[in-house]
Amino acid sequence: MYFVYILQSQRTNQFYKGISNDLTRRLHEHNSGFEKATAPNKPWNLVWYDLKPNKSEAFILESKLKNLTATARIVAFIKKYPPLVGGPDVPPLAEVRIQTSR
């Protein structure tokens, strides 16, 4: 089983999309600075995820998510397709934050 997930930076409100077979470990790696791509914008909140039965299906969904680049489209996707309810090993979801202009 593979998780497809969307993270949101607490600092910049940017989104990151990825896949993993261990969502708890992967979230920890993103927040510890282990990943170069996400280290500058840490800490990250898990705002959406889905579970796929195999890696190839997870990659297909991840590719579709990575094509959603505008914040409004990502937020609309999350609202249209609510995330799964997690189990005891899955980190809790955070609310999506929408950046407002000052």
Steps between C-alpha positions, in 0.01 A plus 500: 500500500621850415393840627465793263516819706495878495696703753472872566784711636422678827745775400413571137163324443655322199387147417708187444362177349657157537460127558625264769434158643551643852329837541608559860868443418478714187340793680776480760764504222345812345483680835850401612662662195608162359352588159677779310185590305291566811760608757482876426125513564471282810306434715234323295142400580328201348183641340383213275577137421359196325600135501571305181547122476829516309783731402392541137153627596660731755733644233206563267313699766817684607559606138148639478547688827831646388317650201289702747730796548268787592412522869131545420496178295674305778257630761204423270632144453533446876144627556358287217679181608511485880791299640470155650450465872836402647585220732720501808822507295398785271581859601198725558393732223532875527266759355603644164616857545438748220747785480337838494662815366594760755 
